[in-house]
């Protein structure tokens, strides 16, 4: 993921610094985080500290000097996922009406899910034993639900069954199932999810 690289804090060569060791430390930290992200993106759902150190070309002691444990690295990974998903929140919708915007959410989230899929898979592997990842997941779920609630008319948002069904269809889990287990391409996945949401909205309108 190209975007992940420039989301990381980069050393500022123009900033005056009397402490060269501090600058080298900042550079090492950025390299360690990038190594973690690169390994996860390549399919290593649980990179070891040794693998991170090797990819970053630093000593194992350096990894643990910057991060007390891998939990800290998972927090950095979470920040990348959040930046990708939440960057869509401020992007204007193309659709002018609420129904079009709700259906557009499928396409928008699908685009983001494709980019963060390796990080989400790694996050799910470790979430049961990581407080940081668990809290981060809860934060993203709450934010995503609020976006859906904002776009639906108040009467439909208050319909518990309808709201929960649409929220499920907009989730990473639904996208992953269709893409990975059912082997659909992104376009087909978008069409299936939009068709299901449309059917739910039609049924609600006819009730």
VOZA-255921 format. One line per field, with one value per residue: residue number from 1; residue in three letters; y, z, x of N, C-alpha, C, O, CB in turn. Coordinates in steps of 0.2 Angstrom, whole numbers, plus 5000, padded with zeros to 4 digits. Glycine has a CB too. Example, Ala and Ser with C-alpha at 12.3 -4.5 7.8 and 13.67 -1.06 7.14 Angstrom:
nr (1; 2);
rest (ALA; SER);
n_north (4972; 4989);
n_up (5039; 5035);
n_east (5066; 5064);
ca_north (4978; 4995);
ca_up (5039; 5036);
ca_east (5062; 5068);
c_north (4984; 5000);
c_up (5039; 5039);
c_east (5066; 5064);
o_north (4983; 5006);
o_up (5042; 5040);
o_east (5071; 5067);
cb_north (4978; 4997);
cb_up (5045; 5029);
cb_east (5057; 5070);
END
This chain:
nr (1; 2; 3; 4; 5; 6; 7; 8; 9; 10; 11; 12; 13; 14; 15; 16; 17; 18; 19; 20; 21; 22; 23; 24; 25; 26; 27; 28; 29; 30; 31; 32; 33; 34; 35; 36; 37; 38; 39; 40; 41; 42; 43; 44; 45; 46; 47; 48; 49; 50; 51; 52; 53; 54; 55; 56; 57; 58; 59; 60; 61; 62; 63; 64; 65; 66; 67; 68; 69; 70; 71; 72; 73; 74; 75; 76; 77; 78; 79; 80; 81; 82; 83; 84; 85; 86; 87; 88; 89; 90; 91; 92; 93; 94; 95; 96; 97; 98; 99; 100; 101; 102; 103; 104; 105; 106; 107; 108; 109; 110; 111; 112; 113; 114; 115; 116; 117; 118; 119; 120; 121; 122; 123; 124; 125; 126; 127; 128; 129; 130; 131; 132; 133; 134; 135; 136; 137; 138; 139; 140; 141; 142; 143; 144; 145; 146; 147; 148; 149; 150; 151; 152; 153; 154; 155; 156; 157; 158; 159; 160; 161; 162; 163; 164; 165; 166; 167; 168; 169; 170; 171; 172; 173; 174; 175; 176; 177; 178; 179; 180; 181; 182; 183; 184; 185; 186; 187; 188; 189; 190; 191; 192; 193; 194; 195; 196; 197; 198; 199; 200; 201; 202; 203; 204; 205; 206; 207);
rest (UNK; UNK; UNK; UNK; UNK; UNK; UNK; UNK; UNK; UNK; UNK; UNK; UNK; UNK; UNK; UNK; UNK; UNK; UNK; UNK; UNK; UNK; UNK; UNK; UNK; UNK; UNK; UNK; UNK; UNK; UNK; UNK; UNK; UNK; UNK; UNK; UNK; UNK; UNK; UNK; UNK; UNK; UNK; UNK; UNK; UNK; UNK; UNK; UNK; UNK; UNK; UNK; UNK; UNK; UNK; UNK; UNK; UNK; UNK; UNK; UNK; UNK; UNK; UNK; UNK; UNK; UNK; UNK; UNK; UNK; UNK; UNK; UNK; UNK; UNK; UNK; UNK; UNK; UNK; UNK; UNK; UNK; UNK; UNK; UNK; UNK; UNK; UNK; UNK; UNK; UNK; UNK; UNK; UNK; UNK; UNK; UNK; UNK; UNK; UNK; UNK; UNK; UNK; UNK; UNK; UNK; UNK; UNK; UNK; UNK; UNK; UNK; UNK; UNK; UNK; UNK; UNK; UNK; UNK; UNK; UNK; UNK; UNK; UNK; UNK; UNK; UNK; UNK; UNK; UNK; UNK; UNK; UNK; UNK; UNK; UNK; UNK; UNK; UNK; UNK; UNK; UNK; UNK; UNK; UNK; UNK; UNK; UNK; UNK; UNK; UNK; UNK; UNK; UNK; UNK; UNK; UNK; UNK; UNK; UNK; UNK; UNK; UNK; UNK; UNK; UNK; UNK; UNK; UNK; UNK; UNK; UNK; UNK; UNK; UNK; UNK; UNK; UNK; UNK; UNK; UNK; UNK; UNK; UNK; UNK; UNK; UNK; UNK; UNK; UNK; UNK; UNK; UNK; UNK; UNK; UNK; UNK; UNK; UNK; UNK; UNK; UNK; UNK; UNK; UNK; UNK; UNK);
n_north (4994; 5010; 5022; 5020; 5022; 5036; 5040; 5038; 5045; 5056; 5059; 5076; 5084; 5097; 5103; 5111; 5102; 5099; 5087; 5073; 5060; 5059; 5061; 5051; 5041; 5044; 5041; 5027; 5022; 5025; 5017; 5004; 5004; 5005; 4993; 4984; 4986; 4984; 4970; 4965; 4968; 4961; 4948; 4942; 4939; 4939; 4945; 4942; 4950; 4948; 4947; 4959; 4967; 4962; 4966; 4980; 4982; 4984; 4981; 4969; 4973; 4987; 4987; 4984; 4994; 5005; 5001; 4994; 4982; 4971; 4976; 4989; 4991; 4986; 4996; 5006; 5000; 5000; 5013; 5016; 5008; 5015; 5028; 5026; 5022; 5032; 5043; 5043; 5049; 5062; 5064; 5071; 5065; 5058; 5055; 5063; 5061; 5053; 5039; 5035; 5039; 5030; 5018; 5021; 5021; 5007; 5006; 5015; 5010; 4998; 5001; 5006; 4995; 4985; 4991; 4990; 4977; 4967; 4972; 4972; 4959; 4954; 4961; 4956; 4943; 4946; 4953; 4947; 4946; 4959; 4974; 4987; 4985; 4979; 4990; 4999; 4993; 4994; 5007; 5011; 5003; 5010; 5023; 5020; 5015; 5027; 5035; 5029; 5030; 5044; 5046; 5039; 5042; 5048; 5040; 5027; 5025; 5023; 5010; 4996; 4983; 4985; 4994; 4987; 4976; 4983; 4989; 4978; 4973; 4982; 4980; 4976; 4962; 4957; 4961; 4954; 4941; 4939; 4942; 4934; 4921; 4918; 4921; 4932; 4946; 4963; 4972; 4964; 4961; 4973; 4975; 4965; 4967; 4980; 4977; 4969; 4978; 4987; 4980; 4978; 4991; 4994; 4985; 4990; 5003; 4998; 4994);
n_up (5000; 4995; 5001; 5014; 5017; 5017; 5027; 5038; 5052; 5046; 5046; 5048; 5038; 5037; 5049; 5062; 5073; 5088; 5093; 5087; 5089; 5093; 5081; 5073; 5081; 5078; 5065; 5065; 5071; 5062; 5052; 5058; 5060; 5047; 5042; 5048; 5043; 5030; 5030; 5035; 5024; 5014; 5018; 5030; 5043; 5057; 5060; 5067; 5080; 5077; 5063; 5059; 5064; 5055; 5043; 5044; 5046; 5058; 5075; 5086; 5099; 5096; 5091; 5102; 5110; 5105; 5105; 5117; 5117; 5105; 5105; 5104; 5091; 5084; 5087; 5079; 5067; 5067; 5066; 5053; 5046; 5051; 5046; 5032; 5031; 5038; 5030; 5020; 5026; 5025; 5012; 4998; 4994; 4978; 4974; 4975; 4982; 4997; 4996; 4986; 4991; 5002; 4995; 4988; 4998; 4999; 4988; 4991; 5004; 5000; 4991; 5001; 5009; 5001; 5001; 5014; 5018; 5020; 5033; 5041; 5041; 5049; 5060; 5065; 5069; 5080; 5088; 5099; 5109; 5111; 5118; 5112; 5099; 5100; 5105; 5095; 5084; 5089; 5089; 5076; 5071; 5078; 5072; 5059; 5059; 5063; 5052; 5043; 5050; 5049; 5036; 5032; 5032; 5046; 5051; 5045; 5050; 5063; 5063; 5069; 5064; 5051; 5050; 5057; 5048; 5036; 5041; 5043; 5030; 5025; 5031; 5034; 5036; 5028; 5015; 5014; 5015; 5003; 4994; 4997; 5002; 4993; 4981; 4973; 4961; 4964; 4958; 4956; 4969; 4974; 4967; 4971; 4985; 4985; 4978; 4988; 4998; 4992; 4990; 5003; 5007; 4998; 5002; 5015; 5011; 5006; 5016);
n_east (5004; 5004; 5000; 5002; 5015; 5017; 5009; 5016; 5026; 5039; 5056; 5061; 5072; 5075; 5073; 5080; 5092; 5100; 5103; 5109; 5107; 5094; 5088; 5092; 5086; 5072; 5072; 5075; 5064; 5053; 5057; 5056; 5042; 5037; 5043; 5035; 5022; 5025; 5028; 5015; 5007; 5012; 5007; 5010; 5003; 5006; 5019; 5035; 5045; 5058; 5058; 5053; 5064; 5074; 5069; 5068; 5082; 5088; 5094; 5087; 5086; 5084; 5072; 5064; 5067; 5061; 5048; 5039; 5033; 5025; 5012; 5012; 5017; 5006; 4997; 5001; 4999; 4985; 4982; 4985; 4975; 4964; 4966; 4964; 4951; 4943; 4947; 4938; 4926; 4926; 4925; 4915; 4899; 4894; 4881; 4865; 4854; 4847; 4846; 4854; 4866; 4867; 4868; 4880; 4889; 4893; 4902; 4911; 4916; 4921; 4931; 4940; 4941; 4948; 4961; 4965; 4964; 4974; 4979; 4968; 4965; 4976; 4974; 4962; 4967; 4975; 4967; 4959; 4968; 4973; 4972; 4973; 4970; 4957; 4950; 4952; 4945; 4932; 4930; 4930; 4919; 4909; 4910; 4907; 4894; 4888; 4889; 4881; 4869; 4867; 4865; 4854; 4836; 4827; 4817; 4819; 4832; 4828; 4822; 4826; 4829; 4831; 4841; 4852; 4853; 4857; 4869; 4877; 4879; 4887; 4899; 4916; 4917; 4906; 4911; 4923; 4919; 4912; 4922; 4933; 4929; 4919; 4924; 4922; 4924; 4929; 4920; 4908; 4906; 4902; 4890; 4882; 4880; 4875; 4863; 4857; 4855; 4847; 4835; 4831; 4828; 4818; 4808; 4806; 4800; 4789; 4782);
ca_north (5000; 5016; 5027; 5018; 5024; 5043; 5041; 5037; 5051; 5055; 5064; 5082; 5086; 5104; 5105; 5111; 5098; 5098; 5080; 5068; 5053; 5059; 5061; 5044; 5037; 5045; 5037; 5020; 5021; 5025; 5011; 4999; 5004; 5003; 4986; 4980; 4987; 4980; 4963; 4963; 4969; 4955; 4942; 4940; 4941; 4939; 4946; 4942; 4955; 4947; 4948; 4967; 4970; 4961; 4970; 4987; 4983; 4987; 4976; 4967; 4978; 4993; 4987; 4984; 5001; 5010; 4998; 4990; 4975; 4971; 4979; 4996; 4991; 4985; 5002; 5009; 4997; 5002; 5020; 5016; 5006; 5021; 5034; 5024; 5021; 5038; 5048; 5043; 5052; 5069; 5065; 5072; 5060; 5059; 5055; 5069; 5059; 5049; 5032; 5035; 5040; 5024; 5013; 5023; 5018; 5001; 5007; 5019; 5006; 4993; 5004; 5006; 4988; 4982; 4993; 4988; 4970; 4963; 4975; 4970; 4951; 4954; 4964; 4951; 4938; 4947; 4957; 4944; 4947; 4965; 4979; 4992; 4983; 4979; 4997; 5002; 4990; 4996; 5014; 5011; 5001; 5015; 5028; 5018; 5015; 5034; 5038; 5026; 5033; 5050; 5046; 5036; 5046; 5046; 5034; 5021; 5024; 5020; 5004; 4992; 4977; 4987; 4997; 4982; 4972; 4987; 4990; 4971; 4972; 4987; 4979; 4972; 4955; 4955; 4962; 4949; 4934; 4938; 4943; 4929; 4914; 4916; 4922; 4937; 4952; 4969; 4975; 4960; 4961; 4979; 4974; 4960; 4971; 4985; 4974; 4967; 4984; 4990; 4975; 4980; 4998; 4993; 4982; 4995; 5008; 4995; 4992);
ca_up (5000; 4994; 5005; 5021; 5018; 5018; 5033; 5044; 5053; 5043; 5049; 5044; 5037; 5037; 5056; 5066; 5079; 5091; 5095; 5081; 5091; 5093; 5074; 5071; 5084; 5074; 5058; 5066; 5073; 5056; 5048; 5061; 5058; 5040; 5041; 5051; 5038; 5023; 5031; 5035; 5017; 5010; 5020; 5036; 5048; 5063; 5060; 5074; 5081; 5073; 5056; 5059; 5065; 5049; 5037; 5045; 5046; 5064; 5079; 5089; 5104; 5094; 5090; 5109; 5113; 5102; 5106; 5123; 5115; 5098; 5105; 5101; 5083; 5082; 5087; 5073; 5061; 5068; 5064; 5045; 5045; 5053; 5041; 5026; 5032; 5040; 5025; 5016; 5029; 5023; 5005; 4996; 4990; 4971; 4974; 4978; 4987; 5003; 4994; 4982; 4996; 5006; 4990; 4987; 5004; 4997; 4983; 4995; 5009; 4996; 4989; 5007; 5012; 4997; 5003; 5021; 5019; 5024; 5039; 5044; 5043; 5054; 5066; 5068; 5072; 5086; 5092; 5105; 5114; 5111; 5120; 5108; 5093; 5101; 5106; 5089; 5081; 5092; 5087; 5069; 5070; 5080; 5067; 5053; 5061; 5064; 5046; 5040; 5053; 5047; 5029; 5032; 5035; 5053; 5052; 5043; 5055; 5069; 5062; 5071; 5060; 5044; 5051; 5058; 5042; 5031; 5044; 5042; 5023; 5024; 5035; 5031; 5036; 5022; 5009; 5014; 5013; 4996; 4990; 4998; 5002; 4987; 4975; 4968; 4960; 4968; 4955; 4957; 4976; 4975; 4964; 4976; 4991; 4983; 4977; 4994; 5002; 4988; 4992; 5010; 5006; 4994; 5007; 5020; 5008; 5004; 5022);
ca_east (5000; 5009; 4998; 5004; 5022; 5018; 5006; 5021; 5030; 5045; 5061; 5062; 5079; 5075; 5072; 5086; 5092; 5107; 5104; 5109; 5105; 5087; 5086; 5093; 5081; 5066; 5073; 5074; 5057; 5049; 5059; 5053; 5035; 5036; 5044; 5029; 5017; 5026; 5027; 5008; 5004; 5014; 5003; 5012; 4998; 5009; 5026; 5039; 5050; 5064; 5056; 5053; 5070; 5077; 5066; 5070; 5089; 5090; 5095; 5081; 5086; 5082; 5064; 5060; 5069; 5056; 5041; 5040; 5031; 5022; 5006; 5014; 5017; 4999; 4993; 5003; 4995; 4978; 4982; 4985; 4968; 4959; 4967; 4962; 4944; 4940; 4948; 4932; 4921; 4925; 4924; 4908; 4896; 4892; 4874; 4862; 4848; 4849; 4846; 4860; 4872; 4868; 4871; 4887; 4893; 4896; 4907; 4917; 4920; 4924; 4938; 4945; 4942; 4953; 4967; 4967; 4962; 4979; 4980; 4962; 4966; 4981; 4971; 4958; 4971; 4977; 4962; 4957; 4974; 4976; 4967; 4973; 4966; 4950; 4947; 4952; 4940; 4926; 4930; 4929; 4913; 4904; 4910; 4904; 4887; 4886; 4889; 4875; 4863; 4867; 4863; 4847; 4830; 4826; 4812; 4822; 4837; 4825; 4820; 4832; 4830; 4833; 4847; 4857; 4855; 4861; 4876; 4880; 4880; 4892; 4904; 4922; 4916; 4902; 4915; 4928; 4916; 4911; 4928; 4938; 4926; 4914; 4928; 4919; 4928; 4926; 4914; 4903; 4904; 4898; 4884; 4878; 4879; 4870; 4856; 4854; 4853; 4841; 4829; 4829; 4825; 4811; 4803; 4804; 4796; 4782; 4778);
c_north (5006; 5021; 5026; 5022; 5032; 5045; 5041; 5044; 5051; 5061; 5070; 5085; 5093; 5107; 5105; 5106; 5097; 5091; 5075; 5062; 5053; 5058; 5054; 5039; 5037; 5041; 5030; 5018; 5021; 5019; 5005; 4998; 5002; 4996; 4982; 4980; 4983; 4973; 4961; 4963; 4963; 4948; 4939; 4943; 4942; 4940; 4946; 4948; 4954; 4948; 4956; 4970; 4968; 4965; 4978; 4988; 4986; 4981; 4975; 4971; 4984; 4993; 4987; 4991; 5006; 5007; 4993; 4983; 4976; 4975; 4986; 4996; 4990; 4991; 5006; 5007; 4999; 5009; 5020; 5014; 5012; 5027; 5032; 5024; 5028; 5044; 5048; 5048; 5059; 5070; 5066; 5066; 5062; 5060; 5061; 5067; 5054; 5041; 5031; 5035; 5033; 5018; 5015; 5021; 5011; 5002; 5010; 5014; 5000; 4995; 5004; 4999; 4984; 4984; 4991; 4981; 4966; 4965; 4972; 4963; 4950; 4956; 4959; 4945; 4939; 4951; 4954; 4945; 4954; 4971; 4985; 4991; 4982; 4985; 5000; 5000; 4993; 5004; 5015; 5009; 5006; 5021; 5026; 5018; 5022; 5037; 5035; 5029; 5040; 5051; 5043; 5041; 5043; 5040; 5027; 5019; 5021; 5013; 4999; 4987; 4979; 4990; 4992; 4978; 4976; 4988; 4983; 4971; 4977; 4986; 4976; 4965; 4953; 4955; 4956; 4942; 4934; 4938; 4936; 4922; 4912; 4919; 4927; 4943; 4958; 4972; 4971; 4960; 4967; 4978; 4970; 4964; 4976; 4983; 4972; 4973; 4987; 4986; 4977; 4986; 4998; 4990; 4986; 5001; 5005; 4994; 4997);
c_up (5000; 4999; 5012; 5022; 5020; 5024; 5039; 5045; 5050; 5046; 5044; 5044; 5038; 5044; 5059; 5072; 5081; 5093; 5089; 5083; 5091; 5086; 5071; 5074; 5080; 5068; 5059; 5068; 5067; 5052; 5051; 5059; 5051; 5038; 5043; 5046; 5032; 5024; 5031; 5028; 5013; 5012; 5026; 5041; 5055; 5063; 5067; 5074; 5078; 5066; 5055; 5059; 5058; 5043; 5038; 5046; 5052; 5069; 5083; 5096; 5102; 5093; 5097; 5112; 5111; 5104; 5112; 5121; 5108; 5099; 5103; 5094; 5081; 5082; 5081; 5067; 5061; 5065; 5056; 5043; 5046; 5048; 5035; 5026; 5033; 5035; 5021; 5019; 5027; 5015; 5002; 4992; 4983; 4971; 4978; 4983; 4992; 5001; 4990; 4986; 5000; 5001; 4989; 4992; 5003; 4993; 4987; 5000; 5005; 4994; 4995; 5009; 5008; 4999; 5009; 5022; 5023; 5031; 5044; 5046; 5049; 5060; 5069; 5071; 5079; 5091; 5099; 5111; 5115; 5112; 5115; 5101; 5094; 5102; 5099; 5084; 5083; 5090; 5080; 5067; 5072; 5075; 5061; 5053; 5061; 5057; 5042; 5043; 5051; 5040; 5028; 5035; 5042; 5055; 5050; 5048; 5062; 5069; 5063; 5067; 5053; 5045; 5052; 5052; 5037; 5034; 5043; 5035; 5021; 5027; 5031; 5031; 5030; 5016; 5009; 5012; 5006; 4992; 4991; 4998; 4996; 4981; 4970; 4967; 4963; 4965; 4956; 4965; 4978; 4973; 4969; 4982; 4990; 4981; 4983; 4998; 4998; 4990; 4999; 5010; 5003; 4999; 5013; 5017; 5007; 5010; 5025);
c_east (5004; 5007; 5001; 5011; 5021; 5013; 5010; 5025; 5037; 5050; 5061; 5069; 5080; 5075; 5078; 5086; 5099; 5108; 5104; 5107; 5097; 5084; 5086; 5088; 5074; 5066; 5072; 5067; 5052; 5051; 5056; 5045; 5033; 5038; 5038; 5024; 5018; 5026; 5020; 5005; 5006; 5011; 5006; 5008; 5000; 5017; 5030; 5043; 5056; 5064; 5056; 5060; 5074; 5075; 5069; 5078; 5091; 5091; 5088; 5081; 5083; 5074; 5061; 5062; 5063; 5049; 5042; 5038; 5027; 5015; 5007; 5014; 5010; 4995; 4995; 4999; 4988; 4977; 4982; 4978; 4963; 4960; 4964; 4954; 4941; 4942; 4942; 4926; 4920; 4925; 4917; 4906; 4894; 4884; 4871; 4856; 4851; 4850; 4852; 4866; 4873; 4871; 4879; 4892; 4896; 4902; 4913; 4920; 4923; 4931; 4943; 4946; 4948; 4960; 4969; 4966; 4968; 4980; 4974; 4962; 4971; 4978; 4966; 4961; 4973; 4972; 4960; 4962; 4977; 4971; 4967; 4969; 4959; 4946; 4947; 4946; 4933; 4925; 4927; 4922; 4908; 4904; 4907; 4896; 4884; 4885; 4883; 4869; 4862; 4864; 4856; 4842; 4829; 4822; 4815; 4828; 4835; 4823; 4826; 4834; 4834; 4840; 4853; 4858; 4859; 4869; 4880; 4883; 4886; 4898; 4910; 4920; 4912; 4907; 4920; 4925; 4915; 4917; 4933; 4935; 4922; 4918; 4925; 4924; 4925; 4920; 4908; 4901; 4900; 4891; 4879; 4876; 4874; 4863; 4853; 4851; 4847; 4835; 4827; 4826; 4818; 4806; 4801; 4799; 4789; 4778; 4773);
o_north (5008; 5024; 5031; 5024; 5034; 5051; 5043; 5048; 5046; 5066; 5070; 5087; 5095; 5113; 5100; 5106; 5096; 5089; 5073; 5058; 5048; 5055; 5051; 5034; 5033; 5038; 5026; 5013; 5016; 5016; 5000; 4993; 4998; 4993; 4977; 4975; 4980; 4969; 4956; 4959; 4962; 4943; 4934; 4948; 4945; 4935; 4949; 4952; 4959; 4951; 4958; 4974; 4973; 4967; 4981; 4994; 4990; 4975; 4979; 4973; 4988; 4998; 4991; 4992; 5010; 5012; 4988; 4978; 4982; 4977; 4989; 5001; 4992; 4993; 5010; 5010; 5000; 5011; 5025; 5017; 5014; 5029; 5037; 5027; 5030; 5049; 5054; 5050; 5062; 5076; 5062; 5063; 5068; 5064; 5063; 5071; 5051; 5038; 5026; 5032; 5031; 5015; 5010; 5020; 5010; 4998; 5008; 5014; 4998; 4991; 5002; 4998; 4980; 4981; 4990; 4979; 4963; 4961; 4971; 4961; 4946; 4953; 4958; 4942; 4935; 4953; 4958; 4944; 4955; 4971; 4987; 4995; 4984; 4986; 5004; 5004; 4995; 5006; 5019; 5011; 5008; 5024; 5030; 5020; 5024; 5041; 5039; 5031; 5042; 5055; 5045; 5045; 5037; 5036; 5022; 5014; 5017; 5010; 4998; 4986; 4976; 4989; 4992; 4976; 4973; 4987; 4984; 4969; 4976; 4990; 4973; 4961; 4947; 4951; 4953; 4938; 4928; 4935; 4934; 4917; 4907; 4918; 4926; 4945; 4958; 4974; 4973; 4960; 4967; 4981; 4971; 4963; 4978; 4986; 4972; 4973; 4989; 4989; 4977; 4987; 5001; 4992; 4986; 5003; 5009; 4992; 4996);
o_up (5005; 5002; 5016; 5028; 5025; 5026; 5045; 5041; 5051; 5048; 5038; 5049; 5039; 5046; 5059; 5075; 5077; 5095; 5087; 5079; 5090; 5084; 5068; 5071; 5080; 5066; 5056; 5065; 5066; 5049; 5047; 5058; 5050; 5034; 5039; 5044; 5029; 5020; 5028; 5026; 5008; 5009; 5028; 5043; 5059; 5065; 5071; 5069; 5075; 5062; 5050; 5055; 5056; 5040; 5033; 5046; 5052; 5067; 5084; 5097; 5106; 5095; 5098; 5117; 5115; 5105; 5111; 5124; 5106; 5093; 5100; 5091; 5075; 5078; 5078; 5062; 5056; 5062; 5053; 5039; 5041; 5046; 5031; 5022; 5030; 5035; 5017; 5016; 5027; 5013; 5004; 4989; 4982; 4967; 4983; 4987; 4991; 5003; 4991; 4985; 5001; 5003; 4987; 4991; 5005; 4994; 4986; 5000; 5008; 4994; 4994; 5011; 5010; 4999; 5011; 5028; 5027; 5036; 5050; 5052; 5053; 5066; 5075; 5076; 5083; 5097; 5104; 5117; 5118; 5109; 5113; 5099; 5090; 5099; 5098; 5081; 5079; 5088; 5078; 5063; 5069; 5073; 5058; 5049; 5059; 5056; 5039; 5040; 5050; 5038; 5023; 5039; 5043; 5059; 5054; 5050; 5065; 5074; 5059; 5065; 5051; 5041; 5050; 5051; 5034; 5030; 5041; 5034; 5016; 5027; 5026; 5026; 5027; 5011; 5003; 5009; 5003; 4986; 4986; 4994; 4994; 4975; 4964; 4972; 4965; 4968; 4958; 4966; 4981; 4976; 4970; 4984; 4994; 4983; 4984; 5001; 5002; 4991; 5000; 5014; 5005; 4999; 5015; 5021; 5007; 5010; 5030);
o_east (5008; 5011; 5002; 5012; 5025; 5013; 5009; 5026; 5041; 5048; 5061; 5072; 5086; 5077; 5082; 5081; 5104; 5114; 5098; 5104; 5094; 5080; 5082; 5086; 5070; 5061; 5068; 5065; 5048; 5046; 5054; 5043; 5029; 5034; 5036; 5021; 5014; 5023; 5018; 5001; 5002; 5012; 5003; 5008; 4997; 5020; 5027; 5045; 5059; 5068; 5059; 5061; 5078; 5080; 5070; 5080; 5096; 5088; 5084; 5075; 5079; 5071; 5056; 5059; 5061; 5044; 5046; 5041; 5026; 5013; 5002; 5011; 5008; 4991; 4991; 4997; 4985; 4972; 4978; 4975; 4959; 4955; 4961; 4951; 4935; 4938; 4941; 4922; 4914; 4925; 4913; 4909; 4893; 4882; 4873; 4854; 4856; 4855; 4856; 4871; 4878; 4875; 4883; 4898; 4902; 4907; 4919; 4926; 4928; 4936; 4949; 4952; 4952; 4965; 4975; 4967; 4967; 4981; 4974; 4961; 4969; 4979; 4966; 4959; 4973; 4974; 4959; 4960; 4982; 4966; 4961; 4965; 4955; 4941; 4942; 4943; 4929; 4919; 4923; 4918; 4903; 4899; 4903; 4893; 4879; 4880; 4879; 4864; 4856; 4860; 4852; 4843; 4830; 4823; 4814; 4829; 4838; 4821; 4830; 4840; 4838; 4845; 4858; 4864; 4864; 4873; 4886; 4889; 4889; 4903; 4909; 4923; 4913; 4906; 4921; 4928; 4916; 4918; 4935; 4937; 4922; 4915; 4926; 4928; 4919; 4915; 4902; 4895; 4895; 4887; 4873; 4870; 4869; 4858; 4847; 4846; 4842; 4829; 4821; 4820; 4814; 4800; 4795; 4795; 4784; 4772; 4770);
cb_north (5000; 5019; 5027; 5011; 5023; 5047; 5036; 5032; 5052; 5057; 5061; 5087; 5084; 5108; 5101; 5118; 5091; 5103; 5078; 5068; 5051; 5066; 5066; 5041; 5039; 5052; 5039; 5018; 5026; 5032; 5010; 4999; 5011; 5008; 4984; 4983; 4995; 4982; 4961; 4968; 4976; 4954; 4937; 4942; 4936; 4933; 4952; 4936; 4956; 4939; 4945; 4969; 4967; 4954; 4970; 4989; 4986; 4992; 4978; 4960; 4978; 4995; 4980; 4978; 5003; 5011; 4995; 4992; 4972; 4964; 4979; 4999; 4985; 4980; 5006; 5009; 4989; 5002; 5024; 5011; 5000; 5024; 5035; 5017; 5016; 5040; 5046; 5036; 5052; 5073; 5058; 5079; 5058; 5054; 5048; 5073; 5056; 5049; 5030; 5040; 5046; 5022; 5013; 5031; 5018; 4996; 5011; 5025; 5003; 4990; 5011; 5010; 4984; 4984; 5001; 4993; 4966; 4964; 4982; 4971; 4948; 4957; 4971; 4948; 4936; 4952; 4958; 4937; 4942; 4967; 4982; 4994; 4976; 4975; 5001; 5001; 4983; 4996; 5018; 5007; 4995; 5018; 5030; 5011; 5012; 5038; 5036; 5018; 5033; 5054; 5042; 5030; 5045; 5052; 5035; 5021; 5030; 5025; 5002; 4989; 4973; 4993; 5002; 4977; 4971; 4994; 4991; 4965; 4973; 4994; 4974; 4974; 4953; 4959; 4968; 4948; 4934; 4944; 4949; 4929; 4913; 4920; 4916; 4940; 4953; 4974; 4976; 4952; 4961; 4985; 4971; 4954; 4974; 4989; 4968; 4963; 4989; 4990; 4968; 4980; 5003; 4989; 4975; 4999; 5010; 4989; 4990);
cb_up (5006; 4987; 5005; 5022; 5012; 5012; 5034; 5043; 5061; 5035; 5049; 5048; 5030; 5033; 5059; 5068; 5077; 5097; 5101; 5078; 5098; 5096; 5070; 5073; 5091; 5073; 5055; 5072; 5078; 5052; 5048; 5069; 5060; 5035; 5045; 5058; 5037; 5021; 5037; 5040; 5014; 5011; 5014; 5038; 5048; 5068; 5056; 5074; 5089; 5074; 5054; 5065; 5071; 5048; 5036; 5052; 5040; 5067; 5084; 5092; 5108; 5087; 5087; 5113; 5111; 5095; 5100; 5129; 5120; 5095; 5113; 5104; 5081; 5087; 5094; 5072; 5062; 5075; 5066; 5043; 5049; 5060; 5040; 5024; 5037; 5046; 5021; 5015; 5037; 5026; 5001; 4992; 4993; 4966; 4977; 4972; 4983; 5009; 4990; 4977; 5001; 5008; 4984; 4986; 5010; 4993; 4977; 4998; 5013; 4990; 4986; 5012; 5011; 4989; 5002; 5026; 5012; 5021; 5039; 5040; 5037; 5052; 5064; 5062; 5067; 5085; 5088; 5104; 5113; 5104; 5127; 5106; 5090; 5108; 5111; 5085; 5081; 5100; 5088; 5065; 5075; 5087; 5066; 5051; 5067; 5068; 5041; 5041; 5061; 5047; 5024; 5036; 5031; 5057; 5048; 5036; 5056; 5071; 5054; 5078; 5059; 5041; 5058; 5064; 5038; 5030; 5051; 5044; 5019; 5026; 5041; 5035; 5042; 5022; 5010; 5021; 5017; 4994; 4992; 5005; 5008; 4988; 4972; 4971; 4952; 4968; 4947; 4955; 4980; 4971; 4957; 4978; 4995; 4977; 4972; 4998; 5002; 4981; 4991; 5015; 5003; 4988; 5010; 5023; 5002; 5000; 5028);
cb_east (4995; 5008; 4991; 5005; 5026; 5016; 5000; 5026; 5031; 5044; 5068; 5057; 5081; 5070; 5067; 5088; 5089; 5107; 5099; 5116; 5107; 5084; 5090; 5100; 5080; 5065; 5079; 5079; 5054; 5051; 5067; 5054; 5031; 5041; 5050; 5027; 5016; 5034; 5030; 5005; 5007; 5022; 5004; 5020; 4992; 5007; 5028; 5043; 5051; 5066; 5050; 5048; 5074; 5076; 5059; 5067; 5092; 5085; 5100; 5082; 5093; 5085; 5063; 5063; 5076; 5057; 5038; 5036; 5026; 5021; 5004; 5020; 5022; 4995; 4995; 5011; 4995; 4976; 4988; 4990; 4966; 4960; 4975; 4964; 4942; 4943; 4954; 4929; 4922; 4931; 4927; 4908; 4889; 4895; 4871; 4858; 4842; 4844; 4840; 4860; 4871; 4861; 4867; 4887; 4889; 4890; 4905; 4914; 4914; 4920; 4937; 4941; 4936; 4952; 4967; 4963; 4961; 4986; 4980; 4956; 4968; 4987; 4967; 4953; 4977; 4983; 4956; 4956; 4979; 4979; 4969; 4980; 4969; 4949; 4951; 4959; 4940; 4925; 4936; 4934; 4911; 4907; 4918; 4907; 4886; 4890; 4895; 4875; 4864; 4874; 4867; 4846; 4824; 4824; 4806; 4825; 4841; 4820; 4817; 4830; 4824; 4828; 4847; 4854; 4848; 4858; 4875; 4876; 4874; 4889; 4902; 4928; 4912; 4896; 4918; 4931; 4909; 4906; 4932; 4941; 4922; 4908; 4930; 4912; 4929; 4932; 4915; 4905; 4911; 4902; 4884; 4882; 4885; 4872; 4857; 4859; 4858; 4842; 4831; 4835; 4830; 4812; 4807; 4810; 4799; 4783; 4783);
END
